[in-house]
Amino acid sequence: MKTPSRIEPLVTDGLVDRVTRQLMSGKEAMVFVVECGDEVRCAKVYKEANKRAFRQAVDYTEGRKVKNSRQARAMAKGSRYGRQEQEAAWQSAEVDALYRLAAAGVRVPTPYNFHEGVLLMELVADADGEPAPRLNDIAMSEDDARRHHAFLVRQVVRMLCAGIVHGDLSEYNILVDADGPVIIDLPQAIDAAANNNASRMLERDVDNLAAYFGQFAPELLATDYGKEIWSLYESGSLHPDIELTGQFKRDEKLADLDEVMQVIEAARAEDAARRARMAGVDAAE
């Protein structure tokens, strides 16, 4: 097929030899099968912000690191430069997450290169070398459901131990190759320590897994792995090989309202001081 214009720079630089075909077009990117020497890989071409169905909600981008204070201020103001930097940060988030998760032993596609909004990575393939199907496209027995669910819960734990929450995990962004599930689509990956929405997003990811696999193995619907996992993470007890029960006992003690108000007031004072410092920097510039 004709080489898409966004992939042409990779061909010029010798990173890609030929584009074989388009594999899929999703809410945030188009994916192409490409040849790189003797290997078949895939090239994920991120759509521009105005053409992308998945928006950069603050729930996902909160807490992401930026290069410097100038970049942070521009992104906060929504200037043209800020929007460009925000788009670049959104795209590079998946690359960073893939490298971190691959190093942590999570089953994700191996990333090879990232160039001008195009991510070159491993093509997850089945036993015949064809692109692996999505989880929702394969036949599922009760035993398969239990096995895949248990494996993916362990992957969620391993991801969190690496400091990352997927944020959009479901049967639609999990592939299944000859060795089992592979997690894909991570541009919305969340920094677990820096994002206040991380616990909610993790619980939603885990609930999505239970809801899907629970169609085949109904006992999974009664599990509560999300809250259990996050509780262990908060206490510093979580590690990749920890034994989970799937149950979580909620704390029924009443909150100390005086202590809560003290924390809120301290946070307000800290935010006011931060805003004053930023205003002073802007005025100086």
C-alpha positions as CSV (number, residue, x, y, z in Angstrom):
1,M,0.0,0.0,0.0
2,K,1.0,3.6,-0.3
3,T,3.1,4.8,2.6
4,P,1.1,7.2,4.9
5,S,2.6,10.6,5.1
6,R,3.2,10.3,8.8
7,I,5.2,7.2,8.4
8,E,7.4,8.5,5.5
9,P,10.0,10.0,7.9
10,L,10.6,6.5,9.4
11,V,11.1,5.2,5.9
12,T,13.5,8.0,5.1
13,D,15.5,7.3,8.3
14,G,15.6,3.5,7.5
15,L,13.5,2.5,10.5
16,V,10.7,1.1,8.2
17,D,11.2,-0.6,4.9
18,R,7.6,-1.0,3.7
19,V,4.0,-0.5,4.9
20,T,2.1,-3.7,4.3
21,R,-1.5,-2.8,5.4
22,Q,-3.6,-0.9,7.8
23,L,-4.4,-3.1,10.9
24,M,-7.0,-0.9,12.6
25,S,-8.2,2.6,13.2
26,G,-9.2,3.4,16.8
27,K,-10.4,6.4,18.8
28,E,-6.8,7.8,19.3
29,A,-4.7,6.3,16.5
30,M,-4.3,4.2,13.4
31,V,-2.1,1.1,13.4
32,F,-0.3,-0.2,10.4
33,V,1.6,-3.5,9.8
34,V,5.2,-2.6,8.6
35,E,8.3,-4.5,7.5
36,C,11.6,-3.6,9.3
37,G,14.3,-5.7,7.7
38,D,13.4,-9.3,8.4
39,E,10.9,-8.4,11.1
40,V,7.2,-7.6,10.9
41,R,6.2,-4.8,13.4
42,C,3.4,-2.3,13.7
43,A,3.4,1.5,13.5
44,K,0.9,3.3,15.7
45,V,0.1,6.7,14.2
46,Y,-1.5,9.0,16.8
47,K,-4.4,11.1,15.5
48,E,-4.3,14.9,16.0
49,A,-6.2,16.2,19.0
50,N,-9.1,17.6,16.9
51,K,-9.6,14.2,15.1
52,R,-9.3,12.0,18.2
53,A,-12.4,10.7,20.0
54,F,-10.6,10.1,23.3
55,R,-10.0,13.5,25.0
56,Q,-7.2,14.4,27.3
57,A,-9.4,14.5,30.4
58,V,-7.7,16.1,33.4
59,D,-8.4,12.8,35.3
60,Y,-5.7,11.2,33.2
61,T,-3.2,14.0,32.7
62,E,-3.1,15.1,36.4
63,G,0.3,14.6,37.9
64,R,2.2,14.0,34.7
65,K,5.7,15.3,34.7
66,V,6.7,18.1,32.4
67,K,10.1,19.3,31.2
68,N,10.2,22.7,33.0
69,S,8.0,25.3,34.7
70,R,7.6,27.3,31.4
71,Q,6.1,24.2,29.8
72,A,3.8,23.7,32.8
73,R,2.5,27.3,32.7
74,A,1.9,27.2,29.0
75,M,0.0,23.9,29.3
76,A,-2.1,25.4,32.1
77,K,-2.9,28.5,30.1
78,G,-3.8,26.6,27.0
79,S,-1.6,28.7,24.7
80,R,-0.7,27.4,21.2
81,Y,2.7,26.3,22.5
82,G,1.0,24.8,25.6
83,R,-1.4,22.8,23.4
84,Q,1.5,21.5,21.3
85,E,3.4,20.5,24.4
86,Q,0.3,18.8,25.9
87,E,-0.2,16.8,22.7
88,A,3.5,15.7,22.7
89,A,3.2,14.7,26.4
90,W,0.0,12.7,25.7
91,Q,1.7,10.8,22.9
92,S,5.0,10.1,24.7
93,A,3.0,8.9,27.8
94,E,2.4,5.5,26.1
95,V,6.1,5.2,25.1
96,D,7.3,5.9,28.6
97,A,4.7,3.5,30.1
98,L,5.6,0.7,27.7
99,Y,9.3,0.9,28.5
100,R,8.6,1.0,32.2
101,L,6.1,-1.9,32.1
102,A,8.2,-4.1,29.8
103,A,11.1,-3.6,32.3
104,A,8.8,-4.7,35.1
105,G,7.8,-7.9,33.4
106,V,4.3,-6.8,32.3
107,R,3.1,-8.4,29.1
108,V,2.9,-5.4,26.8
109,P,4.2,-4.9,23.2
110,T,7.9,-4.2,23.0
111,P,8.5,-0.6,22.0
112,Y,11.3,0.1,19.5
113,N,11.2,3.7,18.5
114,F,9.1,6.9,18.7
115,H,9.4,9.5,16.0
116,E,7.2,12.5,15.3
117,G,4.0,11.0,16.6
118,V,4.6,7.5,15.4
119,L,5.3,4.6,17.8
120,L,7.1,1.7,16.2
121,M,6.6,-1.5,18.3
122,E,6.2,-5.2,18.4
123,L,3.4,-6.8,16.4
124,V,1.6,-9.1,18.8
125,A,0.9,-12.2,16.7
126,D,-0.9,-15.5,17.1
127,A,0.7,-18.9,16.4
128,D,0.4,-18.5,12.7
129,G,2.1,-15.1,12.7
130,E,-1.1,-13.2,12.1
131,P,-2.1,-10.2,14.3
132,A,-3.4,-11.5,17.6
133,P,-7.2,-11.1,18.2
134,R,-8.7,-8.9,20.9
135,L,-9.9,-10.6,24.0
136,N,-13.6,-9.9,23.2
137,D,-13.1,-11.7,19.8
138,I,-12.1,-15.1,21.2
139,A,-14.2,-18.0,22.4
140,M,-14.2,-18.3,26.2
141,S,-14.9,-21.3,28.5
142,E,-15.4,-21.0,32.3
143,D,-11.8,-22.3,32.8
144,D,-10.4,-19.9,30.2
145,A,-12.2,-17.0,31.9
146,R,-10.9,-17.9,35.4
147,R,-7.3,-18.4,34.0
148,H,-7.2,-15.2,32.0
149,H,-8.8,-13.2,34.8
150,A,-6.3,-14.4,37.3
151,F,-3.4,-13.6,35.0
152,L,-4.7,-10.1,34.2
153,V,-5.3,-9.3,37.9
154,R,-1.6,-10.2,38.5
155,Q,-0.6,-7.9,35.6
156,V,-2.6,-5.1,37.2
157,V,-0.7,-5.7,40.4
158,R,2.7,-5.7,38.5
159,M,1.7,-2.5,36.7
160,L,0.9,-0.8,40.0
161,C,4.2,-2.0,41.6
162,A,5.8,-0.1,38.6
163,G,3.8,3.0,39.5
164,I,1.3,2.8,36.7
165,V,-2.5,2.4,36.4
166,H,-3.8,1.6,32.9
167,G,-6.8,3.8,33.2
168,D,-8.9,2.4,30.4
169,L,-8.5,-1.4,30.7
170,S,-11.2,-3.6,29.1
171,E,-11.6,-6.5,26.8
172,Y,-11.1,-4.2,23.9
173,N,-7.5,-3.3,24.6
174,I,-6.2,-6.7,25.5
175,L,-4.8,-9.0,22.8
176,V,-4.5,-12.8,23.2
177,D,-1.5,-14.4,21.6
178,A,-0.3,-18.0,21.9
179,D,1.0,-17.4,25.4
180,G,-2.0,-15.5,26.7
181,P,-3.2,-11.9,27.2
182,V,-1.1,-8.8,26.2
183,I,-2.1,-5.4,27.4
184,I,-2.2,-2.6,24.8
185,D,-3.3,1.1,24.4
186,L,-1.6,3.1,27.2
187,P,-1.6,6.8,26.2
188,Q,-3.9,7.5,29.1
189,A,-1.7,5.6,31.6
190,I,-1.8,7.2,35.1
191,D,1.0,7.9,37.5
192,A,-0.3,6.1,40.6
193,A,1.6,8.2,43.1
194,A,0.9,11.6,41.5
195,N,-2.7,11.4,40.3
196,N,-5.6,11.8,42.8
197,N,-7.8,9.7,40.5
198,A,-5.5,6.7,40.5
199,S,-7.4,4.6,43.0
200,R,-10.7,5.1,41.3
201,M,-9.2,4.3,37.9
202,L,-7.6,1.2,39.1
203,E,-10.8,0.0,40.7
204,R,-12.6,0.7,37.4
205,D,-10.0,-1.3,35.4
206,V,-10.3,-4.3,37.8
207,D,-14.1,-4.0,37.8
208,N,-14.1,-4.1,34.0
209,L,-12.2,-7.3,34.1
210,A,-14.6,-8.9,36.6
211,A,-17.6,-7.8,34.6
212,Y,-16.3,-9.2,31.3
213,F,-15.0,-12.5,32.7
214,G,-18.0,-12.8,35.0
215,Q,-20.2,-13.5,32.0
216,F,-18.4,-16.8,31.7
217,A,-17.5,-17.5,35.3
218,P,-20.2,-15.7,37.5
219,E,-18.4,-16.1,40.8
220,L,-15.9,-13.5,39.6
221,L,-18.6,-10.8,39.8
222,A,-18.5,-11.1,43.6
223,T,-14.8,-10.4,43.9
224,D,-13.3,-7.0,45.1
225,Y,-9.7,-7.2,43.9
226,G,-9.5,-3.5,43.0
227,K,-10.0,-2.2,46.6
228,E,-7.9,-5.0,48.0
229,I,-5.0,-4.1,45.6
230,W,-5.2,-0.4,46.3
231,S,-5.3,-0.9,50.0
232,L,-2.2,-3.0,49.9
233,Y,-0.5,-0.4,47.7
234,E,-1.3,2.4,50.1
235,S,0.0,0.5,53.0
236,G,3.3,-0.3,51.2
237,S,2.6,-4.0,51.3
238,L,2.0,-4.6,47.6
239,H,4.5,-6.7,45.6
240,P,4.2,-8.6,42.3
241,D,3.9,-12.0,44.0
242,I,1.6,-11.1,46.8
243,E,-1.3,-13.5,47.5
244,L,-4.7,-11.9,46.9
245,T,-8.1,-13.0,48.3
246,G,-10.4,-11.0,46.0
247,Q,-12.2,-9.7,49.2
248,F,-11.9,-6.4,51.0
249,K,-13.1,-5.5,54.5
250,R,-14.1,-1.9,54.6
251,D,-13.2,0.3,57.6
252,E,-16.4,1.1,59.4
253,K,-14.8,3.6,61.8
254,L,-16.1,7.2,61.8
255,A,-13.7,9.8,60.3
256,D,-12.0,12.3,62.6
257,L,-13.6,15.5,61.1
258,D,-11.3,17.8,62.9
259,E,-8.2,16.1,61.5
260,V,-9.8,16.1,58.0
261,M,-10.5,19.8,58.2
262,Q,-6.9,20.5,59.3
263,V,-5.6,18.6,56.3
264,I,-7.9,20.5,54.0
265,E,-6.9,23.9,55.4
266,A,-3.2,23.0,55.1
267,A,-3.7,22.0,51.5
268,R,-5.5,25.3,50.7
269,A,-2.7,27.3,52.3
270,E,-0.1,25.3,50.3
271,D,-2.1,25.9,47.1
272,A,-2.4,29.6,47.8
273,A,1.3,29.9,48.4
274,R,2.0,28.0,45.1
275,R,-0.3,30.3,43.1
276,A,1.4,33.4,44.6
277,R,4.8,32.1,43.7
278,M,3.7,31.4,40.1
279,A,2.0,34.8,39.8
280,G,5.3,36.4,40.9
281,V,7.3,34.4,38.3
282,D,4.8,35.4,35.5
283,A,5.0,39.1,36.5
284,A,8.8,38.9,36.4
285,E,8.8,37.5,32.9
